Amino acid sequence: MTIENFIFLLYILVLASYVGFELISKVPPTLHTPLMSASNAISGITIVGAILCVREGEASKYLGMIALVLATINVVGGYAVTDRMLQMFKKKKA
């Protein structure tokens, strides 16, 4: 990887982080649950990418396994939190 590629990828990371922070900070509280559900679905793509990395060379095999474990924890935890938030909106039985 050349230094130009590294600077370009670093620029993309910084720009995506800034745009993501700005978008999330402007979301009203009533939309947090649907937004969390959508982001959990996007995190599922990370799992697919991690599975593809596990099949590759020696170093990426270990990094892919770590990414797979962390992405799975993220998705399962996100769905648990989303389910708990949705339970608050259900009517309680008398």
N, C-alpha and C positions, 0 to 999 in steps of 0.2 A: 504494500500500500504506500502510495506516495504521500508526501506532505500536503499536496493540493487536495487529494481525496480526503485525507483526514480532516483538513480545515473545512471542506465542504460538508462532510458528515457531522462535524461538530456544530457548524452553522445550522444545519437542519435540526439537530437535537435541541439547541437553544431556542430556535424559533418555534418549534413544536411545543416545547415546555411553556414558553410565554403565552402562546395562543391558547393552549389547554387550560392554563391557570386563569386567564381572562374569561374564557367561556364558562368554566365551572363556577367562578366567583359571582357570575351574573345570574345564575340559576335560582329562581325562587324556591323556597322550602317545599312547596306543594309538588314540585317536579323532581325532587331528589330521588324518590323511589323508582319512577320509570327510568330516570337517567341511570341509576345504579343497575337496573336490570339490563339495560342496553350495554353498559360497559362490561357487565359479566359475559354477555354474548361475545363481545369483542375480545375479551381475555381468553375465550375458547380458541381463538385463532393463534394465540401464543402457544397453546398446548400443541396444536398441529405443527407449528414451527419447531418446537422443542423435540417433537417426535422425529421430525426430519433431520434434526441435528444429531440425534442419538445414533442414527445409522451411518454417519460419516466417519471421519478419521479419529485418531486416538484422542487428541486434546478436545475436540468438539464433542466427543462422546460423553466425557465427564461434565463439560459445561452444559450440554444438552440435557443431561439427567438432572442436574441442579435446577435448570430452567423449568423442566417438566414438573419437578416436585413443587417448586415455588408457584408456578402458574396454576397447578391443581389446587393448592392451598388457597390461592387468591380467588379462584372461581367458586370453590365450595363455600368458603367463608362469605363471599359476596352474596351467594344465593341464600345462605342462612340468615344474613342480616336483612336482605330484601324480604324474605318470608316473615321475619319477625316484625318488620315495619308494616307489612300488609295486614298482619294480624291485628294491629292497632285500629284499623279502619273497619273491621268487621263488627257487627252489632253483637252485643253480649246477650246471651240467653237469660231470660228472667228466672 
